[in-house]
Amino acid sequence: MSRTVPTVRQLLNEEYREWIKMAALLPQEERKALKELLDAALARSDAGSIVPRVIPSETLFILMLVYLKARVDELERKKGKTDTLLEERRGTTMGALA
């Protein structure tokens, strides 16, 4: 017997195909950003299938937000490491000057 109800992954792929049409009207950098967000959401579609929504775009948008939050956290960690290294170098330099 065949499925009559599409899977969440199928619904998200359909949403992807609809939203990616908008990319043609965006500047290249924004087109790249939109594709990255949509790809990131599709890559996490298994997680999105745990809580299926009536409106598939909701799942797509939440998965995009999760991806963005993870990227922000990663960048903050990198910035923290860079700040620590700079402080250590400044301390070493200041110690050498004293």
N, C-alpha and C positions, 0 to 999 in steps of 0.2 A: 504494500500500500504506500502511496506517495504522501509526502507532507503537504498539508493544505495551508499551514501557517509558516511563514518564513522565519528563519533563525535570526537571532539578534545580529550575528555577523552579516547575514544577507541584507538586513535592513540598514546596517551601518555602511555597507558597501554601496547600497543604493543612495544613501545620504551623501556619501563621498562623491559619487558621480554627479549629483545635483550641485553640490557646493563648489566643486572644482570648476564648473562652468564659469563661475564668477571670476576665476583667476585670469581669464583672457582679458578682462577689463581693468586689471590692476597693473601698476608699475611692476617691473621685473622683480625688484627686491621684495615687494609685498606679495607677489605671486609665489615667490620662493617660500616666504614665511607661511602663507596659507597652505601650501602643499606640505610643508614640514609638519604643521599642526594636524592636518587631516591624516597624514601618514602615521603620526604618533598616536592618534586616536584609534586608528585601525589596528595598529600593533598591539593595543591594549583591549581589543574588542572582547576577548575572553573574560576579562574582569567586568566589562560592561554587561555581559550576559547574565551575571549573577543577580542584577537588579534591573530587569527589563522595564522600559518605560513605554507608555502609550505613544509618546512623541519621541521617535528615535534620535532626533536632533539633541534632545536633552542629554542623552548618553554620550553622544559625540562631543558636546561642549564640555561636559564634566571630565571626560577623558583628556580633552585638550588642556583643561585647567590643571589636572593632575600632572601632566607632562610639563607644563610651564612652571608649576610650583617646584617640581623636582629640579628643573634647570636653574631656577632662582637659588634654591638651596645649594646646589653644586657651585654656582658662581660665588655665593657668599662664603662657602668653605675655602674656595681658592683665594678669594680676597683676604680672608683671615690669615691664611698661610703666608701670603705675600706681605701683609702688614707685619706679621711676626718676624719674617726674615728681614724686612726693612728696619724694624726696631732693633733687632740683634746687630745688624750691620752698623747702625747709628751708634749703638752702645759700644761696639768694638772700636769704632772710629773715635768716639768721644774719649774712650779710655786711653787710646794711643796719644791723643792730644794733651791729656792731663799730665 
